[in-house]
Amino acid sequence: MTLLIVPVMIIFGVFLLAMVTVGIWAYQDTVTFSDFALGGRRLSAPAAALSAGASDMSGWLFLGLPGAVYAAGIGATWIAVGLAAGTYLNWRMVAPRLRTYTELAGDAKTLSAYLEERFEDGSRVLRLLSATVIVVFFTVYVASGLLAGGVLFEGIFGGGFEFALTVFAAVIVFYTVLGGFRAVSVTHSVQATLMFCVALALPAIGIGVLGGFGALRGAITEKSASLLDMAGQAEFDGSRWTTGEPLTAVAVISLLAWGLGYFGQPHILVRFMSIRSTREIPLARRIGVGWVVVCLAGASLVGLVGIGALDHTLENPETVFIELCAQLVNPWIAGVLLVAVLAAIKSTVDSQLLVSAMALTEDFYRAFVKRRAGDAAMVLAARATVVVVALVAYVIALSGGAVLDIVAYAWAGFGAAFGPVILLSLYWPRMTRAGAIAGIVTGAATVVLWKHIDPLLGPLQSGIYEIVPGVIAATAAALVFGKFVGLPPRRTWAGPMERKGASTVPVG
């Protein structure tokens, strides 16, 4: 790479310093545990939409997704189609009811607390189980974000992966510990805006350099016509592309199935819980869905532009964004563009750290250790747990791996464990505690064990993304146990349009 280091280092340094400053500023307004956990439920529609999007689109947006498209062509964009559809359905089906129900459920600050209240679980098994799943999968998820940060720094500055990883983790932990949800949400608004602009800018620059879309198409076709086949995927060996096998129905379903994961992602659902009123949700939905569509389309185009515009092939396709910045623009502009990758990584890692800390603090510490803990003790405990989770994730990240693979595993775990249960809790008032427990256990276990189960099926093995069997198994378990095991809740949980809540209004 010919990227000059000093301009990029200066821009990165200014950006990281700004994030630290936000943490110090937000520290003044973070007094109660509600402030630290949900920002006092005061997010506006634009802030909630941008924060949800930034929390969702981790480093894989500018590393994993463009890399997948660079290696396989537009057939890999079925992932983007599934994610765009999932984003819309999540805002439409989950956001209004979850915002209302979590307030009615004793002002629940975590998903585990909501589920415990919703299913009247006096044994606290449901809270313990769901919090455990959150902490386990989020620790892996945070590790993927830290790993992506290491890949970014290593790709730009060369060696020193461990040092870069340490600095990156330290900055995120610092402002998250100080400012909690408020600091995270404020930084998300800035970072999401930057990500949106860069998703438009870099592909536009590349297409302009090539001479337009026609020239891009010609350059890609010259490498392999299969790269432009939505029904197929190319094979890339690090030096050239060859025609691969046509996409099977199972492969397309696996890619689209990423959209199923949205209903169970705690770091996204908590944004629905923190929006100040259901009145804000229609506007937030439009902003959020529009943002996601533009960012996914832009990131996919980055992969295609990399095929046509780069003067060399890439040993690691996940560096295509970085390589395009180095080749197409001057170092100062490249620094601004690359900060968007840093923003995408940070905005997901800090959300996941915060949700993990809330699970450990609210669902373990206060629920089982110190039930009468005051705000000061809870905030202190939450800050300590942010550090603990980050340290464990840091150790995992040091072992390396592919960013997209790690994200796919954690995404499937949450989608299968919580997605069906959350939807049923919002739309099936008579569902029982047993159904919720069965759904979470079955979904999580299926995802964890699927890679061992699928090969045992012999000729029947599918190679399908584990979220699909996970969601199917979890839904079936929740329906069967929810119908036939245990008593339904004594409290009547009607739809939010039928309830009288402080924030409940009809939404469009």
ABEGO torsion letter per residue (X at the ends): XABBAAAAAAAAAAAAAAAAAAAAAAAAABABAAAAAAGGGABBAAAAAAAAAAAABBAAAAAAAAAAAAAAEAAAAAAAAAAAAAAAAAAAAAAAAAAAAAAABGGBABAAAAAAAAAGBAAGAAAAAAAAAAAAAAAAAAAAAAAAAAAAAAAAAEBGAAAAAAAAAAAAAAAAAAAEAAAAAAAAAAAAAAAAAAAAAAAAAAAAAAGEAAAAAAAAAAABAAAABAABBBBBAGABBBBBBBBBAAAAAAAAAAAAAAAABAAAAAAAAABABAAAAAAAAAAAAAAAAAAAAAAAAAAAAAAAABABBBABAAAAAAAAAAAABBAAAAAAAAAAAAAAAAAAAAAAAAAAAAAAAAAAAAAAABAABBAAAAAAAAAAAAAAAAAAAAAAAAAEEBAAAAAAAAAAAAAAAAAAAAAAAAABAABBAAAAAAAAAAAAAAAAAAAAAAAAAEAABAGBBAAAAAAAAAAAAAAAAAAABEBBBABBBBBAAABBBAABBBBX
